[in-house]
Amino acid sequence: MPTKKSAILPEVYQIKVTLLGTSPPIWRRLLVPADATLAQLHRVLQFAMGWEDDHLHEFSVGQRRFGPPEPGDFMGMSSAEDEGKAPLSSVLGRVGAKARYTYDFGDSWEHGIVLEKRLPADPDTAYPVCTGGQLACPPEDCGGIPGFYGLLDTIGDPSHDRHEESLDWLGDDFDPKAFSVDDVNRRLAFLHRRRGKASRS
């Protein structure tokens, strides 16, 4: 009877995530195990983009919708499938496949996800990994894309009557042009530890 070879590593997906409506685009390129679920990808996107995971979210792939199980959904009546039961390999099976990730249904941050490559896993690399990106994530609760660009106009215009108020709200450490692969990967290291614990248990 054949035995399962635990030494075989899962395939890795190279995906590009772009915050839709941004110009120049705010984006991240990520390497994620193909066996990761959409629930796990949600955590990756939160760390990679710089969100705080304070709001609801949903994935859509074609006509299918995925999200966390809804409280009280005992009869499976929710129209969204359980994201925890949907591995990437089952929803993004071919290069060029696309998905959409919506975070915060109020501000409606829409992210386009594209599978760029399917790669063999490197046994010396801990996944997920960020390999590239551009620009800082918008601050939470700023009013979506219109609010974000209005905020940038306000802080860029010292004569604006809300200039100082907006700077105080943002804090001194917000730089819309800032992006660091190293900073993202330091955040993603938290997921490496959690994935390692889960596999051992």
C-alpha positions in Angstrom: 0.0 0.0 0.0 1.6 3.3 -1.0 2.4 5.8 1.8 2.1 9.5 1.7 5.4 11.3 1.1 5.5 14.1 3.7 8.7 15.4 2.2 6.9 16.6 -1.0 6.4 20.3 -0.8 3.3 22.0 -2.0 3.4 24.1 -5.2 3.8 27.9 -4.7 1.6 30.5 -6.3 3.0 33.9 -7.3 0.1 36.3 -7.1 -0.1 40.0 -7.7 -2.5 42.0 -5.5 -3.5 45.5 -6.6 -5.7 47.9 -4.7 -8.2 48.9 -7.4 -8.8 52.5 -8.1 -5.4 53.7 -7.0 -3.2 55.6 -9.4 -0.3 55.0 -9.4 -1.3 51.5 -8.3 -0.8 50.3 -4.8 0.3 46.7 -5.2 2.1 43.7 -3.7 3.6 40.6 -5.2 3.4 37.5 -3.0 4.5 33.8 -3.0 1.9 31.7 -1.2 1.5 27.9 -0.9 -1.1 26.6 -3.3 -2.6 24.6 -0.4 -3.3 27.7 1.6 -7.0 28.4 2.1 -8.7 31.7 1.3 -9.0 32.2 5.0 -5.2 32.0 5.3 -4.8 34.3 2.2 -7.0 36.8 4.0 -4.5 37.0 6.8 -1.6 37.3 4.3 -3.3 40.2 2.5 -3.9 42.0 5.8 -0.2 41.8 6.7 1.1 42.4 3.2 -1.1 45.4 2.4 -1.0 46.9 5.9 -4.6 46.7 6.9 -5.6 46.2 10.6 -8.3 43.5 10.1 -10.9 45.6 11.9 -13.7 45.0 9.3 -15.5 42.4 7.3 -14.2 40.9 4.1 -15.1 38.7 1.2 -13.5 37.0 -1.8 -15.2 36.6 -5.1 -14.1 34.3 -7.9 -16.4 34.5 -11.0 -19.9 33.9 -9.6 -18.7 32.3 -6.4 -18.4 34.2 -3.1 -16.3 33.1 -0.1 -16.1 34.5 3.4 -15.9 33.5 7.0 -18.7 31.3 8.4 -21.5 33.5 9.5 -22.6 33.3 13.2 -25.8 31.4 13.5 -25.6 30.0 10.0 -26.5 26.5 11.2 -28.4 25.4 8.1 -25.8 26.6 5.6 -28.1 29.3 4.3 -25.4 31.9 3.7 -24.8 32.6 0.0 -21.0 32.8 0.6 -19.0 29.6 0.8 -16.7 28.9 3.7 -13.3 30.5 2.9 -11.6 28.1 5.3 -12.5 25.2 3.1 -11.3 26.7 -0.2 -7.6 26.2 -1.0 -6.1 28.5 -3.6 -5.4 25.5 -5.8 -9.2 24.9 -6.2 -10.2 28.5 -7.0 -7.1 29.8 -8.9 -6.0 26.7 -10.8 -4.5 28.2 -13.9 -2.1 31.1 -14.6 -4.0 34.2 -15.3 -6.9 33.3 -13.1 -8.4 36.2 -11.2 -10.1 36.8 -7.9 -11.4 39.9 -6.0 -10.9 40.6 -2.3 -13.1 43.2 -0.7 -12.2 44.5 2.7 -14.4 46.8 4.7 -17.9 46.9 3.2 -18.2 50.6 4.2 -15.0 52.0 2.6 -15.1 49.1 0.1 -11.4 48.5 -0.6 -11.4 46.3 -3.7 -8.3 44.3 -4.4 -7.6 42.5 -7.7 -5.7 39.2 -7.4 -4.0 37.6 -10.4 -2.2 34.3 -10.4 1.0 35.1 -12.3 3.0 31.9 -11.9 2.9 28.4 -10.5 6.3 27.6 -9.0 8.0 24.7 -7.2 8.5 25.4 -3.5 12.0 26.2 -2.3 12.7 24.0 0.8 14.8 26.7 2.3 12.1 29.4 2.1 9.4 30.0 4.6 6.1 31.0 2.9 4.3 33.3 2.5 6.8 35.8 1.2 6.5 39.3 -0.3 8.8 39.9 -3.3 7.7 43.3 -4.4 5.3 46.1 -4.1 4.6 49.8 -4.3 3.3 52.6 -2.1 1.8 52.5 1.4 -1.6 51.2 2.2 -4.3 53.8 2.8 -5.2 54.5 6.5 -8.3 52.6 7.8 -11.7 54.4 7.9 -10.6 57.3 5.6 -13.6 57.0 3.3 -12.5 54.6 0.6 -10.7 55.6 -2.6 -12.3 59.1 -2.8 -11.7 59.8 0.8 -8.1 58.6 0.6 -7.2 60.9 -2.4 -9.1 63.8 -0.8 -7.0 63.2 2.4 -3.7 63.2 0.3 -4.8 66.5 -1.3 -5.5 68.0 2.1 -2.2 67.1 3.8 -0.4 68.2 0.6 -1.9 71.7 0.8 -0.8 73.7 3.9 -3.4 76.4 3.1 -6.3 73.9 3.3 -8.5 74.6 6.3 -8.3 71.0 7.4 -4.6 70.5 6.8 -3.5 70.4 10.4 -6.5 68.4 11.5 -5.8 65.8 8.9 -2.1 65.6 9.8 -3.1 65.1 13.5 -5.5 62.4 12.5 -3.0 60.5 10.4 -0.1 60.8 12.8 3.5 61.6 12.1 4.5 58.2 10.7 2.2 58.0 7.7 4.1 58.4 4.4 1.9 57.5 1.3 5.1 56.7 -0.7 6.6 54.4 1.8 7.0 50.7 1.1 9.5 48.1 2.3 9.6 44.4 1.3 11.6 43.8 4.5 8.9 45.4 6.7 6.1 43.3 5.0 8.1 40.1 5.5 8.7 40.9 9.1 5.0 41.0 9.5 4.5 37.8 7.5 6.9 36.0 9.8 4.1 35.8 12.3 2.2 33.6 9.9 5.2 31.4 9.4 5.2 30.6 13.1 1.5 29.9 13.2 1.7 27.7 10.1 4.6 25.8 11.7 2.6 25.2 14.9 -0.4 24.0 12.9 1.6 21.5 10.9 3.3 20.1 14.0 0.0 19.7 15.8 
